[in-house]
């Protein structure tokens, strides 16, 4: 038998920054703290604290910074207090700081990600170790191996629990294996989207809409109030831009991330080459050794892609074996004297092959750069938005920028329309924007706020290290179980019971039933003091009688020392004592 009893709330005043605040017992405060991605894109890491539980979403590095400056602000928290780390996908701005956080701090919690995310993340982080510089390297191969061993796996919709935190994830679109994580603590749900896209493409499904509405939504804001053009028009502009560069005898550079959007572009270009015989002799290169290794992972998880890919695989055709796409030959064999297309990483032209080819080709007017993704402040890709006449090379020289630059966004991030529809479908009470430039983020929040009453939805745009505190009023409920629940208690009658808090749930039970709800057991201690007393027992009883009520004598322990020494100690009786009121 079990009954539920409501615990009434009481109001207390506590000191806090900004002046005194009223907090009622029964009102819980949640703190959301961006350690990165607050009014910026990069180094995603958001901490949620509630009811004694601490969860961190993502653990990335900033693509426009290097060394320790690229890390989230881990010094704002105590890593030993983090119970759970949930990583949404394999892009470095969401997972690049994992080896450091797992191996170089005191973090002792559990870490989860999906199967494809872990498989690709391991390869990307291993590659970053090889190309890193010793002076800016924050972790080594041994740290990576140890960190990977600590990472656990989760499937979409699989519900797990850890220290009172229930959590599960949904497909987020964006890239293979990307997940939106939902956590529930004490009946309050928080949804963290990470990077998500509700628009299906040639190989990925769109993001799911959670069946359980969240109370708090932490959502990306990358594109602010912008809306993407239709996929068909976007593909048409992209292929037309590439074809125009080749027709004038130029070379086309497409900077991409090694994995993610590059797979979508490969499918588009290979199909376009197949439909245009005049391009069959034009080289179409994909320059990424790590992507070649990762393609085996894509082939493994075809079941997580859309019907286009699954149907092709079912008919015996491997959609990831391209007809016209080739691997870029070594630098000794590479001949760029003819028109060609090269897809090379990294996508923001920070360094690597994409940067080298841009510096080599940018002064020729026949050549062209086609930018298919988002660019972060502090990178060359973002600097090119201002259309500079020249740029400084990695070697310190200055070269003219004469090639054409075309922007066609294939970035699988949510735009204004998608975000607005998602909020309408999930109906959260609080929306916290992250992963976006400050101005874009604030414009988005203002535009969305116009669609709702402030009493319906609250929109917040915190900066890095700026905590957001959310209050959730509610009654504390305790379930009465065991022998205590067998009879209805009388009003005013004393009740002997234990109040047990386990995984944010209260239980009221009799002390004798403790072993049924926990691994604990009740123990009764009987303490009998022994001391030397050299006077008759009557004198002792008289003195004690001034404090306690002395009952009739009963058989008792000897008061004298063992061996019979001392006055009044041969044997006798002891009287029960009850303290006088």
N, C-alpha and C positions, 0 to 999 in steps of 0.2 A: 504494500500500500504506500501511496505517496501523496502528499498535499503540497500546495504552493502557498507560501506566506509572503506578503509584500512588506518590504522594509521601508519605512517612511523616510523622506529626505529632510535634511536640516540645512539651514543656510549659515555659511561661515564667510568671513571676509579675510582675504589673504593679500599680502603685498605682492605686487608684480610690476614689471616695467610699464611705465605709462600711468601709474596710479593704482589704487586699490580696486580689486574686482571681487564680485560675489560669486562664490562657487558653492553649489549645493551638493551635499552628499547624495549620490544618485546621478550627478552630472559629471561626465567624464570628458577629459580634454585630450584631443588628438593633436600631435605636433607633426607637421610636414616640413622637412628641411631639405632644400636642394643644395647638395654639395657641388653640383655641376649642372649644366643645362638650364640654370635660372637666368632668364633674359639673355641666353646665348645658345648657339648650336655647338655641341661638343662636350666631351667628358661627362656624359650622362651619369648621374648618381643621385638618387632621391631617397631620403630616409623618412620612414613613418614610425612614430612612437605612439603607442596607445595601450592603456591598461597593463603597463609593465612589459609589453612586447615591443621589439624593435625589428623592423624589416627594412632592408635596403634594396631598391630596384636599380639594376644596372651598375656597371663599374667600368666606365670608359676613359679614354684619353682625348685630349683636345687636338684635332688635326693641324691646327695652326700654331701650336706651341711645341716645345721640346723639353726633354728631361723632366725634372720634378715639377716644372711650371705647367706641364700638360696634365697633371693629375687633378682629380677632384680635391676639394678642401677636406681631406680626411682628418685634419687636426681639429675640426669643429666637433668631432664626435669621439667617443671612446669605442674603438672597434671591438673591444671585448664584450660590449653590451649588445652587439648586433646578433640577433638569433637566426636570421634568415637572409640570404642574398639570392635574389631572383633575377636572372639575366635574360633579356628579351630576344636578342639575336646576335649574329656574329660580326657585325660591323665594329671596327676598332673604337669608335666613339661611344660604344656601349659595352665593350668587353675588354678593351686594351689594357686596363689597369688590374685585371684579375690576378696575374701572378704576383704583383706587388702587394695587393691587399690581402691575398690569402697567405702569403709567405713572409711578408716583411712587417706585418702589423700583428696585433694580438688577437685578431679575429679567430674565433673558435666555433662559429655557427656552421650551419649547413648551406650549401650552394646548389641551386637547381637551374637547369636549362633543358631544352628539348634535345632529342637525339641528333638531328642534323646540325643544330647550333653547336653542340660540343664537338662533333666531327670536324666541321669547318673551322671553328674557333681554334682548335689545336693546331691546324696547319697554318693559319694566318699568324698566330702568335709565335710559332716556331720560325716562320719566315721573318718576322720582325726582329727576332734575336739575331739572325744571321746578318741582316742589313744594318743593325744598330751600330752606333759608335760607342767605344768603350767609355768615353768620358760622359756620355749621356745615358748609358744603360743602367736601368734601375733593377734589373733582375736578369738571371742567366738561365741556361737550359735546365739546370737542376731544379730551379724554382718553378719553371714551367711544368716539368714532369710531376713534381709534387703537387702543384696546384690542380692539374688535370685529374690526379688521383682523388682529390677531394670533391670533385664536381659530380653531383648525382643527376639522374635523368627523370624527366616527367613527360607524359603524353598529354595531348590536348584532352581536356575534360576530365582528366584523372584528378581525383580529390585526395590530397594528402594533408597531414596534420603534423605540427611540430610545436611543442611548448604552448599549446592553446591557440595556435594560429592555424586556421584552415586555409588552404590555398589550392588553386587550380588555374588552368590557362586555356585560352582560346586562340584559334588561328588569327594572326594579325595581317595576313597578306605580306606586303613589303618585300621580303626575301624568303627563301626556303627555310622553314622551321621557325620563323618569327612568331612570337607569342605575346599576347596581352595577358597580364597576370591579375587575377582577382584574389584578394586576401579577405578573410573574415575574422575579426577579433571581437569577442563579446557581443556578437550579433550585428556589428557594424562592418559593412563591406567597402573596400577600396579597390578601384580598378585602375591599373597603370597600363596605358596603351603602348608605351614605347613608340617606335616608328610603326605606323599602320597605314594601310590603304584599303578602302572599301571597293576599289575598282579592279575587277579581274583583268588579267592581261593574257598574253599568249601561253604562259606556263603556270601562273599562280592563280589561286582562288582569291576572292576579295575577303577582307576581314569579316569575322563573325560579329553578330550582335549578341551580347551576353543574355542568357535567359534570366539571370538574377540581377535586378537593377542595383547598381552601386549607390551608396550614400555619398561617396567622394569619388570623383573622376579626375585623375591626373593625366592630362592629354597633351600630345605634341602640338606645336603651333608653328611648324617650320614655314609654311607658306602664308601665314596670316590670313588676310581677307582675299587672297588670290584664289581663282578657280582654274583648274586645269582644263585645257581644251579636250574635246573628244578624242579617244584613242586613235580612231581611224585618221582623223585630220593630223594628229601629232605624228603618226607613222609616215603619212604622205609628205609632210614638211621635212621630216628627217631624211628620208630617202632622196627627195628632190634636192636638198642641200648637198648631200654627198655626191649625187650624180652630176650636179652643176660644176663642182670642183674638178671632177675627173674629166669632164668634157672640155675644160679649158686647159687641160694638160697639167693640172696641179696634183699635189699630194694632200690627202685628207687625214688629219689627226683627230681621233676621238678619244679623249681621256676618260677612263672609267675606273671604278673600283674593280678589283680583281674578281669579285663575286657579288652577285646581286643583280643590278640592272644590266650588267654586261651580258648575262645569259639571255635576257630579253632582246637586247640589241643584236646578238648573234643570230637568233631565230629570225628576226626581221630582215637583216642583211642577207642571210643565206637564201631566204625565200625570194628576195628582190633580185639577187644575182641569177637565180634559177629562171625567173620570168623575163630576164633581159639578156639575150645571147650576146649582145655587143659588149657586155661586161665580163664575159667568161675568161678572157685573157688578162683582166686587170687583177693584180694580186689583192686579196682581202686577208690581212694578217690580224691575228690575235696574239699579242705579246704578253703572255703571263704564264710562266712555268707552274706557278702554284695553282692557277685556275685549271690547268690541264690535269693536275692531280685531284683537284676538287670535283672535276666532272664525274669522277667515279662515285662520289658521294651523291651527286644529283641523280645519277642512274640508279643508285640504291633506293632513294626515297621518291621514286616516281609516283607511288601511291599517295603522296601528300600534295601532288600537283593537280591541275585541273583536267577536265575531260579531254582537251586537245592532246595533252601529253600521254595520258593513260590510254586513250584510244589508239594512238600511234604505236605505243608499246605493245598493245594487245594484238595488233596486226603483224607483229614481228619486226617493225621498223624502230630503230633506236633514234629518237628525235634529237639526241645530243651528239650524234655522229654527223657532222656537217659535210656538205658536198663541196662547198667552195671556200670555206674558212680554213686557213693554214696557220701553222705555228710560225712565228717570226724566226728566220734563221739567225745563227750567231752573227755577231758584229763583223767578223772576218768575211762572212759570205753575204752579208746584207748589201744589196745594191738598190739605192733609192733614186736612180736616174730616170725612172719612168713613173707615170701616174700610179697611185696605189692608195689603199686605205689601211690605216694601222689603228687598231684599238689597243691602247696601252694604259697601264696604271702607273701612278695613282690618279684618281679622278680629279684631284684639285691642283695638280701640277706642282706639288711641293718639292719633289725630288724624283729620282728614278728615271725610267725610260721615257715616260710621257714628257717630263721636263726637258730631257736631252733632245728629243725630237722637236719639241716646240722651239727651243733655242736655235736649232739647226735650220728649221723651215720657216720661221716667222717673218723673215725679211723678204721672202719671195711672194709677190702679189698673186701668183697663180695658185698658191697653196691656200688651204682653208682649215680652220679649227671648228669642229662641231661639238658644242658643250651640251651633254645630255642630262646633267644632274645639278644638284644644289651645290653652291660653293660657300665655304665658311670664311668669315672675315679673318684676314691675316694670311691667306693663301694667294698664290699667283692667279688662280682661276677667278677669285673674287676681285683681285686688282684689275683684271682685264675688263671687268664690267664698266670701268671708267674710261675705256678706250684710250689707253696711253699710246703715245707715238713711239716710245721705246721702253725697253725693260732691261734691268741689270741681270746678267746671266749668273749662274752658280759660281763661275770663275771670277766674277767681278767686272767683266766687260759690259759695255752697253750695245744693244742691237736694236735695229728698227723693227717695229711691228707693222708689217704691211699686209699680212694675210687676212682674209676675211674671217670674221668670227660670227658664228650662228648659234643661237641658244634655242634648243628644243628640249623642253623638260620631260624626261622619262623618269624623274624621281618618284618613287612609289611612296610618297608621303601624302597624308590626308590634306586636302585643300579646304577652303571655307565651306563649300557645299557639303562635302563629306562629313566634316566635323559638326556642322550644324545639324545634319540629319542624324548623326550618331548620338548627339546630346538629346535630341528630341526623342529618339528611340529608347535611350537608357534612363532619362529623367533623373539625374543625380541632384542632390541638394547643393553640393559644393563642387565647383569646377576649378581646378588648379592648372594653369598653363605652364608648360616647360618646353624646352627644346625649340627655341625660336629667338630671333633678334628682338631686342627690347621694344622697338617701335612697332614691328609687325605683331608682336604678342599683345601689346596694349590695344592696337587697332582691332585685333580679333576679339579681344574681351569686350570692348565697347560695342562692336557690331552684334555680338551674340547677346549681350545684356539687353539690347533693345527688344529682343524677342520674348523676354520673360520678365515677370515681376520680380523685384529684389527678394520678395518673400518666397518665391518659387526656387530660384537658382541664384547662387552667389558665384561670381567670377573673380578669380584672384591671379595676380601675375608677380609672384615673388622673384627676387633676385637671388643670386648665389648667397648662401649663408643667412638668408632672411627667413626665419621660421614663420610658419602659418599655424595658428592655433584655432582649432575647430571644437565646438562644444556640442555634446550629445546628451541632452537631458533624458532621463528615463528612470524608472523605478528599479531598484535592486530586488530581484526575485530569488528566494531560497526554496529549494525543494526539501520537504520534510520526508525522511525515509526511515525504514526499519521500524523498530518497536515504538519509536516516538510518534509515528504516524498512525498507530493502532487506535488511539483514543483522542477525541477532541479536547484540547487543553481548556481549562476553566479560566475565565477572566480574572486577573489579579493573582492567580496562583503562580508560585515560583516554578521555573522550568529549568532543569539541569540538562544542558545540551552542548554540543560542539558545532561551531560554524566552520565548515570546510570550504576553502576556495581552491578549486582545481580546474585548470584550463579555462579560467575566467567564468566559471560557473559555481554558484553557491549551493551548498547542501547542509541541511540542519539534521543532526542525528544524535542519538544517545551515545555517551562515551563507550558503552559496552559494544556498540555496533561499529566502532571505528575500523575494526579489522575487515569488515565486509566492504568498505568503500576505499580503503587504502592498504598499503603494505605495513601500516603502523598498528600497534596494539597498545591497549591501556595497561598500565602497571601501577600497583598500589604499594607505597613505601611505608613501612612501620619503623619509626626511629625510637630507640630506647637508650637514653643517655645513662652512663655509669659514672659515679664519682665517689670519693671518700667522704664519709660523714662520721665524726667521732663522738657525736652526742646521741642521746636516746631518740628513737623514731618519733616519739610524741612531740618533741621540740620541733622537729622538722615539719610534722603535720600542722602544728600550730602556726608556724611561720607561713607555710604555703596556704593555709586556710584563710589568711588575710586577702589573698588574691583569688583563689579558686574555691569553689564549693567542693568539699571533700566528701566522697561517698563512703559506704561501708567498706571495711577492709576486705581484700581479696588476695589469694595466693599470688606472690610476686617473686621477682628476682631478688637475690641477696644484694643488700646494699653495701656490704663490706667487701674488701678486697678478697680475691681468691686466696684460699689458705686459712680463712677464718680470722685474720687480724683485724684490729680496730674495734672501737666501741660500737655497740648496737648493731653489729653486723652478723651475728650468728645465723639468723634466719628470721622470717616473719611474714608480714603481709604488706601489700601496697594498696592504697585506696585510689579509685578512679577520680580524676579531677575534671571540673568543668568551670571555665572562667566566669567570675562574677560579672554581672551586667552593671 
